[in-house]
């Protein structure tokens, strides 16, 4: 039994090593500090997930590919300029906000979620890795009245509903080459929910940036507001 458990641990370590290597290949500009912060996420999320289920236990061993790299896809669409304010709407345990805050240390990220237990995990992870540009808050979307350049999310709700909810939070002042708006990560058939915005919405397949099989039929949706 000991050897079986050891093989399981070894397999997990190798998978995470491969996933971290992939992240470094896709984002070669990462500093040593950023790499260390990303590498620390594995143990932190495994530990917290045993106490508070923020990631499916069937999926936690795919943390880097399915959650970290998935979140970082937004950084392929836009390189946020220093000073950019980003709201992560419905962050859960910190995705996509925490990986993006690591990638863009000169930007400010506010992470909100209506489930206090999940926000606690995000707060603890930020504290553990010294992520000072990321503020997780226990707050529902309708309670958030701050102004942001971008609202990011991962499949929190249908796009029309999300747009109605966060329109009040989009700042008028422009800081980036990409006009202010919503950037969300979604999968599957998106024709129905993007139809109301068909003349302005931009849908980019993640397979354009990432070669892993898992990213097929997954998309980065950008809607200027």
N, C-alpha and C positions, 0 to 999 in steps of 0.2 A: 504493500500500500504506500509505503514511503517513497519508493522509486516512481510509482505512478503519479503521485502528487508532485514530485520533483520534475517529472517530464512535463506536467501541465504548466507548472510555473515557468520552466525553461521556454516552453512554446509561447507562453504569453509574453515573456520578456523579448523574445525574438520578433514577435509580431509588432510589439510596440516600438522596438528598435527600427524595424523596417518602415513603420509609419512615420516615425520622427525623421528618419532619413529622407522620406518622400517629401515631408513638409519643408525640410531644409533645401531640397532640390527645387521645389516650386517657389520658395521664397529665399533665394540665396543671399539677400541683403540682411538677414537676421543677425543681430549682434549676439555676443556670448551671453549677455544677460537675458535677452529674449529667448534664446535656446534653453537656458536653464529654467526660466519660468514655464515654458511649454513642457519641458521634461518633468517638472514637478507636478503637473496636473494629473498624471496617471495615478500615483499613490494617493494623492489628495481625494480624487473623485472615487476611487475604489473604497477608500476608508469611509468617506461620508455616505456613500451609497449603501453601505451596510447599515447605517443608522437612519438615513432619510432617503427614500427611493426617488431620486431625481432623474435617473437614467434607467431604462429597462435592464433588469439583471441579465437578460439574454444578450444585451447589446453593450454592456459596460466594457467588455474586452475589446470592443471596436471603437473605443473612445477617440483615438486620434484620427481615424479615417472618417467615421460617421458623425463626429461632433466637432472636433477641433478643426480639421482640414475643411470640413463642410462650412463651418463658420467663417474661416479665412477666405472663402471664395469671394466674399464681398470685397476683400482687399484686392482682388483681381479686376473687379469692375471699376473701382474708383480708389485712387490714392488720396485719402483725406489729408488736406493741408493742416499744418499746425494751427491749433485754436478751434478746430471744428468741434461742434457740439453734437453728440449723437445720443439718441434715446433708443435703448433696446426694450421693445414693447413685448411683454410676456416672456421674460428671459428664462423662466424656470430656474435651473441651477446655474445659469450664467452663460447661456449660448444664444446668439453668437457674440454677446458683448465682451466676455472675458478674453477669448482669443483675439478679438479685434483690438481690445485695449492693449494687449501685449504687442500687437503688430504696429499700433499707432500710439506710441507713448506720449506724443505731444498734443493729442486730442483728448477731449473730456467725454467720458461715457457715463450715462445714467441708466441703470438697469432697474426695471420695475416688474413686479409680478404680484398678483393678488393672493398668492399662497405663501404665507410667512415662513414655513419650513424650508421651502425651496430657496427663498431669499437668504435665509440664514446660511445655507451651504455656499451660495455665491459670496456672501460677506466673508465667511471663514476662508475660502479659497483666495480671495483678493488679499486678505491680511497675511496669509501664509506665504504668498509669493511676492509681497511688497508692491502690489499693484495700486499705485496712488492716484491714478487717473480714472478710476472706476468706482462708482458709487451705487451699490445695490440698495433698493428701497422697497419696502413692503407697501405697495400702492397699486390700486386699480387704475386702468387706463383713463376712465372718466374723471379721476381725481388728480391727474397730472396736468398741470397748467403751464409748465415751462415751455420755452421756445427752443427749438433745435434745428440744425441744418438738415439732419437726416433722421428718420425713424427706421430702425432695422428690426427684423423679426425672422423667426423660423416657423412657418406654417401655423401661426397662432389662430388666425381666423380668415375667412374669405376676403379677398382684396377689397371689394366694395365696402364691406363692413369696417375693415381696418382703415380705409381712406376716410370714411365718415368720422371715425373715432379720433384720428390723430391730426386731422386737418387743422385744428386749433393750435397744434404744437409746432407747426412748420414756420420757421422764421422767414422773414422777407429778405433780409440781408444775405447776399450770396458770398461765399468764401472759396468755393471750389469750381473747377472747370465743369463739373456735372451740376446742373441746377438742383436746388433743394427738393427733397421729396422722400418717398418710401423706397427702401430696398429690402426685399424679403426673399427668403429661400423656400422653395416649394418643389413638389414632385408630382408626376402624373399628368393627366389631361387638364390643362389650365384654360382652355378656350372659353368656357362658360364664365368664369370669374374675371377674366381679362377683357371680355367682350365690351363692357361699358366704357373701357378706356382704349379701345383698339387703335385709335389714331395717335396715341401718345405713349402707351406702355411699351417697354422694351423687355423682351424675354431672351435671356442668354442661356444656352445649355451649358451646364458645368463641365460636360465632356470636352468642351472647347479648351478648358484650362487643365483639367485633371484626367489622367488616363485610366484610373481604376474603374473596374466594372460597375462598382456601386453607384457611381455618379451618372450613369446613363439614365435618362428620363428624369433628371433633376435639374432645376433651373434657378437662375437668379433673376428676379423680377424687379424692374426699376420703374417707378411711377412718379414723374415730377408733379409737385403740388404748388 
